[in-house]
Amino acid sequence: MQLLRLLSSLLVLSTTLSLPVSVSAVNGEITSPTNGTAVMPGESFDFKYDGMADYSVSGYNYSVWLFTSLPESFSPSETFGAGYYFGRYDYANYPGVPYASHPAPAQLVMPNLDARFGGFGIGKSASNALVYLAVIEEWASGSTFGFQMNLALTQLIYNGTSS
């Protein structure tokens, strides 16, 4: 609980001060794209996540999100965050996941957040907007009550013309 409060406070502080955000553990980081990469809607961009798995640590599934604004807290809320869900993936690491059944693609495609979502949802135009590529990974080492979770973030520039 204290870790979640700390992470939440760091995220709020970094966005308040307009500092680049990079939160991850020793392992478990987004290596591509790098902080500050500009990506246009509909553009493919390289994606590489180096998971938590290591000697005596097993990595399991991880989810990839694009946040257009960072969550202000980790509490129940109708407006917890905003963004886009890329998917849930895994990677081979023995003995946790001997063979990856849902590996992440080498490239992701930046969604067009200006498009109509369908139903009552209507997109919104933005240029040079700071967004956050986030990975939440499930991992374990030793005895734990449920999976541990790692959060890794990389700040991107949505619909930007320069990095």
FITORNU-731180 format. One record per residue (C-alpha): x, y, z; residue number from 1. Coordinates in steps of 0.25 Angstrom, whole numbers, plus 5000, padded with zeros to 4 digits. Layout:
N
+------+------+------+-----+
|   xx |   yy |   zz | pos |
+------+------+------+-----+
|    X |    Y |    Z | NUM |
...
+------+------+------+-----+
END
This chain:
163
+------+------+------+-----+
|   xx |   yy |   zz | pos |
+------+------+------+-----+
| 5000 | 5000 | 5000 |   1 |
| 5011 | 5009 | 5003 |   2 |
| 5018 | 5006 | 4990 |   3 |
| 5006 | 5010 | 4983 |   4 |
| 5005 | 5023 | 4990 |   5 |
| 5019 | 5026 | 4987 |   6 |
| 5018 | 5023 | 4972 |   7 |
| 5005 | 5031 | 4971 |   8 |
| 5012 | 5043 | 4979 |   9 |
| 5024 | 5042 | 4969 |  10 |
| 5015 | 5042 | 4957 |  11 |
| 5007 | 5054 | 4962 |  12 |
| 5020 | 5061 | 4966 |  13 |
| 5027 | 5058 | 4953 |  14 |
| 5015 | 5063 | 4944 |  15 |
| 5013 | 5075 | 4953 |  16 |
| 5028 | 5079 | 4951 |  17 |
| 5027 | 5075 | 4936 |  18 |
| 5039 | 5066 | 4938 |  19 |
| 5041 | 5054 | 4929 |  20 |
| 5035 | 5041 | 4936 |  21 |
| 5042 | 5028 | 4937 |  22 |
| 5038 | 5019 | 4948 |  23 |
| 5043 | 5004 | 4948 |  24 |
| 5049 | 4994 | 4957 |  25 |
| 5064 | 4989 | 4954 |  26 |
| 5058 | 4980 | 4943 |  27 |
| 5045 | 4982 | 4936 |  28 |
| 5047 | 4994 | 4928 |  29 |
| 5042 | 5000 | 4914 |  30 |
| 5055 | 5001 | 4906 |  31 |
| 5048 | 5005 | 4893 |  32 |
| 5042 | 5015 | 4890 |  33 |
| 5051 | 5024 | 4899 |  34 |
| 5046 | 5036 | 4907 |  35 |
| 5042 | 5048 | 4898 |  36 |
| 5040 | 5040 | 4885 |  37 |
| 5030 | 5047 | 4876 |  38 |
| 5019 | 5038 | 4870 |  39 |
| 5008 | 5042 | 4860 |  40 |
| 4994 | 5036 | 4861 |  41 |
| 4994 | 5023 | 4852 |  42 |
| 5009 | 5022 | 4852 |  43 |
| 5016 | 5009 | 4856 |  44 |
| 5027 | 5011 | 4866 |  45 |
| 5037 | 5001 | 4872 |  46 |
| 5033 | 4994 | 4885 |  47 |
| 5042 | 4986 | 4894 |  48 |
| 5040 | 4983 | 4909 |  49 |
| 5051 | 4976 | 4917 |  50 |
| 5043 | 4968 | 4927 |  51 |
| 5046 | 4965 | 4942 |  52 |
| 5050 | 4951 | 4940 |  53 |
| 5064 | 4948 | 4944 |  54 |
| 5071 | 4937 | 4953 |  55 |
| 5060 | 4933 | 4964 |  56 |
| 5050 | 4943 | 4958 |  57 |
| 5039 | 4939 | 4949 |  58 |
| 5031 | 4948 | 4940 |  59 |
| 5017 | 4945 | 4935 |  60 |
| 5007 | 4954 | 4928 |  61 |
| 5009 | 4969 | 4925 |  62 |
| 4999 | 4979 | 4920 |  63 |
| 5002 | 4991 | 4911 |  64 |
| 4994 | 5004 | 4913 |  65 |
| 4995 | 5018 | 4907 |  66 |
| 4991 | 5028 | 4917 |  67 |
| 4987 | 5042 | 4912 |  68 |
| 4987 | 5047 | 4927 |  69 |
| 4993 | 5040 | 4938 |  70 |
| 4984 | 5034 | 4949 |  71 |
| 4984 | 5044 | 4961 |  72 |
| 4983 | 5033 | 4971 |  73 |
| 4981 | 5018 | 4972 |  74 |
| 4967 | 5019 | 4977 |  75 |
| 4953 | 5015 | 4971 |  76 |
| 4948 | 5026 | 4962 |  77 |
| 4940 | 5027 | 4950 |  78 |
| 4951 | 5035 | 4943 |  79 |
| 4963 | 5027 | 4949 |  80 |
| 4971 | 5030 | 4936 |  81 |
| 4969 | 5033 | 4921 |  82 |
| 4976 | 5026 | 4909 |  83 |
| 4977 | 5013 | 4901 |  84 |
| 4979 | 4999 | 4904 |  85 |
| 4989 | 4992 | 4894 |  86 |
| 4988 | 4978 | 4900 |  87 |
| 4993 | 4967 | 4909 |  88 |
| 5006 | 4960 | 4906 |  89 |
| 5016 | 4950 | 4912 |  90 |
| 5030 | 4946 | 4909 |  91 |
| 5038 | 4933 | 4910 |  92 |
| 5045 | 4931 | 4923 |  93 |
| 5048 | 4918 | 4930 |  94 |
| 5041 | 4913 | 4938 |  95 |
| 5030 | 4924 | 4939 |  96 |
| 5026 | 4924 | 4924 |  97 |
| 5035 | 4913 | 4917 |  98 |
| 5029 | 4917 | 4903 |  99 |
| 5022 | 4931 | 4901 | 100 |
| 5008 | 4929 | 4896 | 101 |
| 5005 | 4944 | 4894 | 102 |
| 5018 | 4951 | 4891 | 103 |
| 5017 | 4966 | 4889 | 104 |
| 5019 | 4971 | 4874 | 105 |
| 5032 | 4978 | 4871 | 106 |
| 5024 | 4990 | 4867 | 107 |
| 5011 | 4996 | 4873 | 108 |
| 5002 | 5006 | 4865 | 109 |
| 4999 | 5019 | 4872 | 110 |
| 4984 | 5020 | 4872 | 111 |
| 4977 | 5032 | 4866 | 112 |
| 4970 | 5038 | 4878 | 113 |
| 4963 | 5049 | 4870 | 114 |
| 4955 | 5038 | 4863 | 115 |
| 4940 | 5035 | 4867 | 116 |
| 4940 | 5023 | 4878 | 117 |
| 4926 | 5019 | 4874 | 118 |
| 4913 | 5021 | 4882 | 119 |
| 4914 | 5033 | 4890 | 120 |
| 4929 | 5034 | 4890 | 121 |
| 4936 | 5045 | 4882 | 122 |
| 4951 | 5047 | 4881 | 123 |
| 4958 | 5059 | 4883 | 124 |
| 4969 | 5066 | 4875 | 125 |
| 4983 | 5069 | 4881 | 126 |
| 4997 | 5073 | 4876 | 127 |
| 5010 | 5071 | 4884 | 128 |
| 5003 | 5065 | 4895 | 129 |
| 5010 | 5058 | 4906 | 130 |
| 5005 | 5043 | 4908 | 131 |
| 5011 | 5032 | 4915 | 132 |
| 5013 | 5018 | 4910 | 133 |
| 5012 | 5009 | 4922 | 134 |
| 5014 | 4994 | 4925 | 135 |
| 5009 | 4987 | 4937 | 136 |
| 5016 | 4973 | 4939 | 137 |
| 5012 | 4962 | 4948 | 138 |
| 5024 | 4955 | 4954 | 139 |
| 5028 | 4946 | 4966 | 140 |
| 5040 | 4942 | 4974 | 141 |
| 5039 | 4933 | 4986 | 142 |
| 5026 | 4933 | 4994 | 143 |
| 5016 | 4944 | 4992 | 144 |
| 5001 | 4946 | 4994 | 145 |
| 4998 | 4948 | 4979 | 146 |
| 5007 | 4953 | 4968 | 147 |
| 5016 | 4965 | 4970 | 148 |
| 5013 | 4976 | 4960 | 149 |
| 5024 | 4985 | 4953 | 150 |
| 5020 | 4998 | 4947 | 151 |
| 5029 | 5004 | 4936 | 152 |
| 5026 | 5017 | 4929 | 153 |
| 5032 | 5024 | 4917 | 154 |
| 5028 | 5039 | 4913 | 155 |
| 5024 | 5041 | 4898 | 156 |
| 5019 | 5052 | 4890 | 157 |
| 5006 | 5049 | 4883 | 158 |
| 5004 | 5056 | 4869 | 159 |
| 5017 | 5063 | 4871 | 160 |
| 5026 | 5068 | 4861 | 161 |
| 5039 | 5068 | 4869 | 162 |
| 5045 | 5060 | 4880 | 163 |
+------+------+------+-----+
END
